[in-house]
């Protein structure tokens, strides 16, 4: 019997390669989201520190110019946080798109993989049946030969 050959093997290989590429793209997108969240957290931390500094200086007394400088810096940080949050939204959407594409690719790869398993199972059953027939034929010939040689000597 011929060796098992899956007719969609090249398609399966392509799908697996595509899935691997999408997995890498999704991982990279996820890393970008994490880095962006870290950037935002750093900005928020700077804003918290600035507010604390303003509160400390208020109780100790400080002039209007210093207060305006702190307020401007705080407003700048708020603007940066908003800008970085918009960037984060974009990155999260990209990550979600990559995840959806990965899930779809994984589904396609699995379905072709299952088809390959099914065909391989069918092939093995057929191979076992063929082997059984070969054994039966061998035994039948042997009996036939034994019967014909036994009758001539009897």
C-alpha positions in Angstrom: 0.0 0.0 0.0 1.2 3.5 -0.8 2.6 5.7 1.9 0.0 8.1 3.5 -0.1 11.5 1.7 -2.4 14.2 2.8 -3.6 16.2 -0.2 -3.9 19.4 1.8 -0.4 19.2 3.4 0.8 22.4 1.7 -2.3 24.2 2.7 -1.9 23.0 6.3 1.8 24.1 6.3 0.8 27.5 5.0 -2.0 27.9 7.6 0.5 26.9 10.4 3.1 29.4 9.2 0.4 32.0 8.9 -0.8 31.2 12.5 2.7 31.5 13.8 3.2 34.9 12.1 -0.1 36.1 13.5 0.9 34.8 17.0 4.1 36.9 16.8 2.2 39.9 15.6 -0.3 39.6 18.4 2.5 39.2 21.0 4.2 42.4 19.6 0.8 44.3 19.7 0.3 43.1 23.3 3.8 44.3 24.2 3.0 47.7 22.7 -0.1 48.0 24.9 1.8 47.1 28.0 4.5 49.6 27.2 1.9 52.3 26.5 0.2 51.5 29.8 3.6 52.0 31.6 4.1 55.3 29.9 0.6 56.5 31.1 1.3 55.2 34.6 4.6 57.2 34.7 2.8 60.3 33.6 0.1 59.8 36.3 2.8 59.3 38.9 4.5 62.5 37.9 1.1 64.3 38.1 0.6 62.8 41.6 4.0 63.9 42.7 3.4 67.4 41.4 0.1 67.7 43.2 1.8 66.5 46.4 4.5 69.1 45.9 2.0 71.8 45.3 0.2 70.9 48.6 3.5 70.9 50.5 4.5 74.3 49.1 1.0 75.7 49.8 1.3 75.0 53.4 4.8 76.5 53.5 3.8 79.4 51.4 5.1 80.1 47.9 4.7 82.8 45.4 2.2 83.1 42.6 4.9 82.6 39.9 5.9 79.2 41.4 2.2 78.3 41.7 1.6 79.2 38.0 4.6 77.2 37.0 3.4 74.1 38.8 -0.2 74.5 37.5 1.2 74.8 33.9 3.3 71.7 34.4 0.2 69.9 35.8 -1.9 70.9 32.8 0.9 69.8 30.5 0.9 66.4 32.2 -2.9 66.1 31.9 -2.7 66.9 28.2 0.1 64.3 27.8 -2.0 61.7 29.6 -5.0 62.3 27.4 -2.8 62.1 24.3 -1.2 58.8 25.5 -4.6 57.4 26.4 -5.8 58.0 22.8 -2.6 56.2 21.6 -3.4 53.4 24.0 -7.0 53.1 22.6 -5.5 52.7 19.1 -3.0 50.1 20.3 -5.7 48.2 22.1 -7.8 48.1 18.9 -4.8 46.8 16.9 -4.2 44.2 19.6 -7.9 43.1 19.5 -7.7 42.9 15.6 -4.5 40.8 15.8 -6.2 38.5 18.5 -9.3 38.0 16.3 -7.1 37.2 13.3 -5.1 34.8 15.3 -8.2 33.0 16.6 -9.5 32.7 13.1 -6.2 31.4 11.8 -6.0 28.9 14.7 -9.5 27.7 13.9 -8.7 27.2 10.2 -5.4 25.3 11.1 -7.2 23.1 13.6 -10.0 22.2 11.1 -7.4 21.2 8.5 -5.4 19.4 11.2 -8.5 17.4 12.3 -9.2 16.5 8.6 -5.7 15.2 8.3 -6.1 13.2 11.5 -9.4 11.8 10.1 -7.8 10.9 6.8 -4.8 9.3 8.5 -7.1 7.2 10.7 -9.1 6.1 7.6 -5.8 5.3 5.9 -4.6 3.2 8.9 -7.9 1.3 9.0 -7.7 0.6 5.3 -4.1 -0.4 5.7 -5.0 -2.8 8.6 -7.8 -4.3 6.5 -5.5 -4.8 3.6 -2.9 -6.4 5.9 -5.7 -8.7 7.2 -6.7 -9.6 3.6 -3.0 -10.3 2.8 -2.7 -12.6 5.8 -5.9 -14.4 5.0 -4.8 -14.9 1.4 -1.4 -16.1 2.6 -3.1 -18.7 5.0 -5.5 -19.7 2.3 -2.6 -20.4 -0.2 -0.7 -22.2 2.4 -3.7 -24.4 3.2 -4.3 -24.9 -0.4 -0.7 -25.9 -1.0 -0.8 -28.1 2.1 -4.0 -29.7 0.9 -2.7 -30.4 -2.7 0.6 -31.8 -1.5 -1.1 -33.8 1.2 -3.5 -35.5 -1.3 -0.8 -36.6 -3.7 1.1 -38.3 -0.9 -1.9 -40.0 0.7 
